Amino acid sequence: MPCRGEEETLARVAADLELGRLSMARQRLRGLVGSQPQRLDLREQLADLYRREGLLGQAGRWSYQIG
């Protein structure tokens, strides 16, 4: 279950994505994945973001770690 800080960070990620700030959203997600490595949903979001940025190598890396 996400804690308050994680929820706030996820809300910021969503806002960054709406504003087209993909790099900032990626940085925030990387931080969350670093602090919560067991959260596969965060890893999938990060992989999806890398796909959106056209960074397919990184997207594959994070998708591979999911399943």
Backbone atoms as SQL, in Angstrom:
CREATE TABLE atoms (id INTEGER PRIMARY KEY, chain TEXT, resi INTEGER, resn TEXT, atom TEXT, x REAL, y REAL, z REAL);
INSERT INTO atoms VALUES
  (1, 'A', 1, 'MET', 'N', 0.850, -1.185, 0.000),
  (2, 'A', 1, 'MET', 'CA', 0.000, 0.000, 0.000),
  (3, 'A', 1, 'MET', 'C', 0.891, 1.243, 0.000),
  (4, 'A', 2, 'PRO', 'N', 0.634, 2.156, -0.903),
  (5, 'A', 2, 'PRO', 'CA', 1.469, 3.360, -0.984),
  (6, 'A', 2, 'PRO', 'C', 1.268, 4.258, 0.239),
  (7, 'A', 3, 'CYS', 'N', 2.338, 4.852, 0.691),
  (8, 'A', 3, 'CYS', 'CA', 2.236, 5.808, 1.795),
  (9, 'A', 3, 'CYS', 'C', 1.928, 7.195, 1.217),
  (10, 'A', 4, 'ARG', 'N', 1.714, 8.127, 2.101),
  (11, 'A', 4, 'ARG', 'CA', 1.321, 9.475, 1.672),
  (12, 'A', 4, 'ARG', 'C', 2.355, 10.109, 0.746),
  (13, 'A', 5, 'GLY', 'N', 3.626, 9.958, 1.079),
  (14, 'A', 5, 'GLY', 'CA', 4.681, 10.524, 0.247),
  (15, 'A', 5, 'GLY', 'C', 4.690, 9.934, -1.153),
  (16, 'A', 6, 'GLU', 'N', 4.462, 8.638, -1.233),
  (17, 'A', 6, 'GLU', 'CA', 4.417, 7.989, -2.549),
  (18, 'A', 6, 'GLU', 'C', 3.219, 8.483, -3.347),
  (19, 'A', 7, 'GLU', 'N', 2.087, 8.630, -2.685),
  (20, 'A', 7, 'GLU', 'CA', 0.887, 9.122, -3.368),
  (21, 'A', 7, 'GLU', 'C', 1.113, 10.527, -3.914),
  (22, 'A', 8, 'GLU', 'N', 1.773, 11.365, -3.115),
  (23, 'A', 8, 'GLU', 'CA', 2.067, 12.722, -3.568),
  (24, 'A', 8, 'GLU', 'C', 3.007, 12.702, -4.775),
  (25, 'A', 9, 'THR', 'N', 3.995, 11.828, -4.729),
  (26, 'A', 9, 'THR', 'CA', 4.936, 11.734, -5.842),
  (27, 'A', 9, 'THR', 'C', 4.234, 11.223, -7.085),
  (28, 'A', 10, 'LEU', 'N', 3.358, 10.240, -6.934),
  (29, 'A', 10, 'LEU', 'CA', 2.611, 9.736, -8.089),
  (30, 'A', 10, 'LEU', 'C', 1.702, 10.818, -8.672),
  (31, 'A', 11, 'ALA', 'N', 1.137, 11.647, -7.809),
  (32, 'A', 11, 'ALA', 'CA', 0.312, 12.763, -8.299),
  (33, 'A', 11, 'ALA', 'C', 1.178, 13.747, -9.083),
  (34, 'A', 12, 'ARG', 'N', 2.387, 13.974, -8.615),
  (35, 'A', 12, 'ARG', 'CA', 3.312, 14.861, -9.332),
  (36, 'A', 12, 'ARG', 'C', 3.715, 14.255, -10.674),
  (37, 'A', 13, 'VAL', 'N', 3.912, 12.941, -10.688),
  (38, 'A', 13, 'VAL', 'CA', 4.233, 12.256, -11.951),
  (39, 'A', 13, 'VAL', 'C', 3.100, 12.478, -12.947),
  (40, 'A', 14, 'ALA', 'N', 1.864, 12.283, -12.493),
  (41, 'A', 14, 'ALA', 'CA', 0.709, 12.473, -13.376),
  (42, 'A', 14, 'ALA', 'C', 0.654, 13.909, -13.893),
  (43, 'A', 15, 'ALA', 'N', 0.916, 14.877, -13.020),
  (44, 'A', 15, 'ALA', 'CA', 0.902, 16.283, -13.438),
  (45, 'A', 15, 'ALA', 'C', 2.021, 16.556, -14.441),
  (46, 'A', 16, 'ASP', 'N', 3.201, 16.002, -14.183),
  (47, 'A', 16, 'ASP', 'CA', 4.318, 16.174, -15.115),
  (48, 'A', 16, 'ASP', 'C', 3.963, 15.620, -16.489),
  (49, 'A', 17, 'LEU', 'N', 3.340, 14.455, -16.509),
  (50, 'A', 17, 'LEU', 'CA', 2.968, 13.844, -17.782),
  (51, 'A', 17, 'LEU', 'C', 1.948, 14.696, -18.529),
  (52, 'A', 18, 'GLU', 'N', 0.985, 15.252, -17.806),
  (53, 'A', 18, 'GLU', 'CA', -0.019, 16.114, -18.439),
  (54, 'A', 18, 'GLU', 'C', 0.615, 17.342, -19.069),
  (55, 'A', 19, 'LEU', 'N', 1.668, 17.838, -18.434),
  (56, 'A', 19, 'LEU', 'CA', 2.342, 19.045, -18.915),
  (57, 'A', 19, 'LEU', 'C', 3.466, 18.729, -19.898),
  (58, 'A', 20, 'GLY', 'N', 3.636, 17.451, -20.212),
  (59, 'A', 20, 'GLY', 'CA', 4.662, 17.062, -21.166),
  (60, 'A', 20, 'GLY', 'C', 6.071, 17.046, -20.599),
  (61, 'A', 21, 'ARG', 'N', 6.195, 17.074, -19.293),
  (62, 'A', 21, 'ARG', 'CA', 7.513, 17.053, -18.652),
  (63, 'A', 21, 'ARG', 'C', 7.935, 15.603, -18.410),
  (64, 'A', 22, 'LEU', 'N', 8.254, 14.920, -19.490),
  (65, 'A', 22, 'LEU', 'CA', 8.555, 13.490, -19.413),
  (66, 'A', 22, 'LEU', 'C', 9.817, 13.212, -18.603),
  (67, 'A', 23, 'SER', 'N', 10.812, 14.048, -18.757),
  (68, 'A', 23, 'SER', 'CA', 12.064, 13.852, -18.037),
  (69, 'A', 23, 'SER', 'C', 11.855, 13.936, -16.528),
  (70, 'A', 24, 'MET', 'N', 11.086, 14.914, -16.083),
  (71, 'A', 24, 'MET', 'CA', 10.820, 15.057, -14.647),
  (72, 'A', 24, 'MET', 'C', 10.001, 13.886, -14.131),
  (73, 'A', 25, 'ALA', 'N', 9.001, 13.471, -14.908),
  (74, 'A', 25, 'ALA', 'CA', 8.188, 12.316, -14.507),
  (75, 'A', 25, 'ALA', 'C', 9.068, 11.079, -14.384),
  (76, 'A', 26, 'ARG', 'N', 9.984, 10.912, -15.333),
  (77, 'A', 26, 'ARG', 'CA', 10.898, 9.761, -15.301),
  (78, 'A', 26, 'ARG', 'C', 11.774, 9.806, -14.058),
  (79, 'A', 27, 'GLN', 'N', 12.302, 10.963, -13.726),
  (80, 'A', 27, 'GLN', 'CA', 13.141, 11.089, -12.534),
  (81, 'A', 27, 'GLN', 'C', 12.363, 10.734, -11.267),
  (82, 'A', 28, 'ARG', 'N', 11.147, 11.200, -11.198),
  (83, 'A', 28, 'ARG', 'CA', 10.322, 10.895, -10.017),
  (84, 'A', 28, 'ARG', 'C', 10.034, 9.393, -9.927),
  (85, 'A', 29, 'LEU', 'N', 9.693, 8.781, -11.062),
  (86, 'A', 29, 'LEU', 'CA', 9.419, 7.342, -11.056),
  (87, 'A', 29, 'LEU', 'C', 10.659, 6.537, -10.698),
  (88, 'A', 30, 'ARG', 'N', 11.815, 6.952, -11.216),
  (89, 'A', 30, 'ARG', 'CA', 13.059, 6.252, -10.867),
  (90, 'A', 30, 'ARG', 'C', 13.300, 6.307, -9.355),
  (91, 'A', 31, 'GLY', 'N', 13.009, 7.443, -8.756),
  (92, 'A', 31, 'GLY', 'CA', 13.148, 7.567, -7.304),
  (93, 'A', 31, 'GLY', 'C', 12.213, 6.631, -6.559),
  (94, 'A', 32, 'LEU', 'N', 10.965, 6.553, -7.027),
  (95, 'A', 32, 'LEU', 'CA', 10.003, 5.652, -6.388),
  (96, 'A', 32, 'LEU', 'C', 10.418, 4.191, -6.542),
  (97, 'A', 33, 'VAL', 'N', 10.871, 3.828, -7.729),
  (98, 'A', 33, 'VAL', 'CA', 11.306, 2.448, -7.954),
  (99, 'A', 33, 'VAL', 'C', 12.511, 2.133, -7.065),
  (100, 'A', 34, 'GLY', 'N', 13.392, 3.102, -6.896),
  (101, 'A', 34, 'GLY', 'CA', 14.543, 2.895, -6.025),
  (102, 'A', 34, 'GLY', 'C', 14.157, 2.675, -4.578),
  (103, 'A', 35, 'SER', 'N', 13.128, 3.368, -4.127),
  (104, 'A', 35, 'SER', 'CA', 12.707, 3.227, -2.736),
  (105, 'A', 35, 'SER', 'C', 11.706, 2.094, -2.528),
  (106, 'A', 36, 'GLN', 'N', 11.042, 1.681, -3.594),
  (107, 'A', 36, 'GLN', 'CA', 10.048, 0.607, -3.512),
  (108, 'A', 36, 'GLN', 'C', 10.272, -0.413, -4.640),
  (109, 'A', 37, 'PRO', 'N', 11.404, -1.101, -4.646),
  (110, 'A', 37, 'PRO', 'CA', 11.719, -1.987, -5.774),
  (111, 'A', 37, 'PRO', 'C', 10.754, -3.155, -5.958),
  (112, 'A', 38, 'GLN', 'N', 10.013, -3.493, -4.940),
  (113, 'A', 38, 'GLN', 'CA', 9.061, -4.599, -5.046),
  (114, 'A', 38, 'GLN', 'C', 7.770, -4.216, -5.754),
  (115, 'A', 39, 'ARG', 'N', 7.540, -2.931, -5.977),
  (116, 'A', 39, 'ARG', 'CA', 6.307, -2.456, -6.616),
  (117, 'A', 39, 'ARG', 'C', 6.408, -2.591, -8.128),
  (118, 'A', 40, 'LEU', 'N', 5.873, -3.674, -8.641),
  (119, 'A', 40, 'LEU', 'CA', 5.933, -3.935, -10.080),
  (120, 'A', 40, 'LEU', 'C', 5.132, -2.924, -10.885),
  (121, 'A', 41, 'ASP', 'N', 4.079, -2.363, -10.287),
  (122, 'A', 41, 'ASP', 'CA', 3.292, -1.366, -11.004),
  (123, 'A', 41, 'ASP', 'C', 4.117, -0.121, -11.305),
  (124, 'A', 42, 'LEU', 'N', 5.004, 0.254, -10.388),
  (125, 'A', 42, 'LEU', 'CA', 5.872, 1.408, -10.635),
  (126, 'A', 42, 'LEU', 'C', 6.869, 1.104, -11.744),
  (127, 'A', 43, 'ARG', 'N', 7.396, -0.110, -11.756),
  (128, 'A', 43, 'ARG', 'CA', 8.333, -0.514, -12.805),
  (129, 'A', 43, 'ARG', 'C', 7.651, -0.497, -14.173),
  (130, 'A', 44, 'GLU', 'N', 6.399, -0.941, -14.212),
  (131, 'A', 44, 'GLU', 'CA', 5.665, -0.935, -15.483),
  (132, 'A', 44, 'GLU', 'C', 5.407, 0.498, -15.956),
  (133, 'A', 45, 'GLN', 'N', 5.066, 1.392, -15.035),
  (134, 'A', 45, 'GLN', 'CA', 4.862, 2.797, -15.403),
  (135, 'A', 45, 'GLN', 'C', 6.149, 3.393, -15.957),
  (136, 'A', 46, 'LEU', 'N', 7.264, 3.047, -15.327),
  (137, 'A', 46, 'LEU', 'CA', 8.557, 3.555, -15.789),
  (138, 'A', 46, 'LEU', 'C', 8.871, 3.021, -17.181),
  (139, 'A', 47, 'ALA', 'N', 8.623, 1.737, -17.404),
  (140, 'A', 47, 'ALA', 'CA', 8.860, 1.155, -18.731),
  (141, 'A', 47, 'ALA', 'C', 7.983, 1.835, -19.778),
  (142, 'A', 48, 'ASP', 'N', 6.716, 2.086, -19.437),
  (143, 'A', 48, 'ASP', 'CA', 5.816, 2.767, -20.374),
  (144, 'A', 48, 'ASP', 'C', 6.311, 4.173, -20.699),
  (145, 'A', 49, 'LEU', 'N', 6.823, 4.860, -19.699),
  (146, 'A', 49, 'LEU', 'CA', 7.336, 6.204, -19.922),
  (147, 'A', 49, 'LEU', 'C', 8.556, 6.173, -20.843),
  (148, 'A', 50, 'TYR', 'N', 9.447, 5.218, -20.628),
  (149, 'A', 50, 'TYR', 'CA', 10.598, 5.092, -21.520),
  (150, 'A', 50, 'TYR', 'C', 10.138, 4.818, -22.956),
  (151, 'A', 51, 'ARG', 'N', 9.091, 4.010, -23.128),
  (152, 'A', 51, 'ARG', 'CA', 8.555, 3.759, -24.471),
  (153, 'A', 51, 'ARG', 'C', 8.057, 5.053, -25.094),
  (154, 'A', 52, 'ARG', 'N', 7.344, 5.856, -24.316),
  (155, 'A', 52, 'ARG', 'CA', 6.828, 7.142, -24.820),
  (156, 'A', 52, 'ARG', 'C', 7.950, 8.056, -25.266),
  (157, 'A', 53, 'GLU', 'N', 9.086, 7.975, -24.586),
  (158, 'A', 53, 'GLU', 'CA', 10.229, 8.808, -24.922),
  (159, 'A', 53, 'GLU', 'C', 11.053, 8.219, -26.065),
  (160, 'A', 54, 'GLY', 'N', 10.697, 7.016, -26.501),
  (161, 'A', 54, 'GLY', 'CA', 11.439, 6.379, -27.575),
  (162, 'A', 54, 'GLY', 'C', 12.716, 5.703, -27.109),
  (163, 'A', 55, 'LEU', 'N', 12.875, 5.539, -25.814),
  (164, 'A', 55, 'LEU', 'CA', 14.060, 4.893, -25.252),
  (165, 'A', 55, 'LEU', 'C', 13.752, 3.405, -25.043),
  (166, 'A', 56, 'LEU', 'N', 13.722, 2.689, -26.156),
  (167, 'A', 56, 'LEU', 'CA', 13.246, 1.315, -26.130),
  (168, 'A', 56, 'LEU', 'C', 14.171, 0.371, -25.368),
  (169, 'A', 57, 'GLY', 'N', 15.464, 0.648, -25.374),
  (170, 'A', 57, 'GLY', 'CA', 16.388, -0.185, -24.607),
  (171, 'A', 57, 'GLY', 'C', 16.073, -0.142, -23.121),
  (172, 'A', 58, 'GLN', 'N', 15.858, 1.059, -22.618),
  (173, 'A', 58, 'GLN', 'CA', 15.508, 1.203, -21.200),
  (174, 'A', 58, 'GLN', 'C', 14.116, 0.632, -20.921),
  (175, 'A', 59, 'ALA', 'N', 13.189, 0.834, -21.851),
  (176, 'A', 59, 'ALA', 'CA', 11.845, 0.275, -21.673),
  (177, 'A', 59, 'ALA', 'C', 11.919, -1.236, -21.568),
  (178, 'A', 60, 'GLY', 'N', 12.718, -1.841, -22.426),
  (179, 'A', 60, 'GLY', 'CA', 12.883, -3.291, -22.379),
  (180, 'A', 60, 'GLY', 'C', 13.530, -3.750, -21.092),
  (181, 'A', 61, 'ARG', 'N', 14.477, -2.985, -20.622),
  (182, 'A', 61, 'ARG', 'CA', 15.153, -3.336, -19.370),
  (183, 'A', 61, 'ARG', 'C', 14.160, -3.396, -18.221),
  (184, 'A', 62, 'TRP', 'N', 13.317, -2.384, -18.119),
  (185, 'A', 62, 'TRP', 'CA', 12.370, -2.354, -17.000),
  (186, 'A', 62, 'TRP', 'C', 11.226, -3.332, -17.221),
  (187, 'A', 63, 'SER', 'N', 10.834, -3.563, -18.461),
  (188, 'A', 63, 'SER', 'CA', 9.793, -4.567, -18.724),
  (189, 'A', 63, 'SER', 'C', 10.310, -5.964, -18.444),
  (190, 'A', 64, 'TYR', 'N', 11.563, -6.206, -18.795),
  (191, 'A', 64, 'TYR', 'CA', 12.161, -7.513, -18.563),
  (192, 'A', 64, 'TYR', 'C', 12.179, -7.830, -17.060),
  (193, 'A', 65, 'GLN', 'N', 12.435, -6.852, -16.255),
  (194, 'A', 65, 'GLN', 'CA', 12.502, -7.065, -14.816),
  (195, 'A', 65, 'GLN', 'C', 11.123, -7.316, -14.213),
  (196, 'A', 66, 'ILE', 'N', 10.082, -7.003, -14.943),
  (197, 'A', 66, 'ILE', 'CA', 8.714, -7.184, -14.433),
  (198, 'A', 66, 'ILE', 'C', 8.263, -8.621, -14.609),
  (199, 'A', 67, 'GLY', 'N', 8.521, -9.188, -15.736),
  (200, 'A', 67, 'GLY', 'CA', 7.985, -10.528, -15.935),
  (201, 'A', 67, 'GLY', 'C', 8.572, -11.157, -17.062);
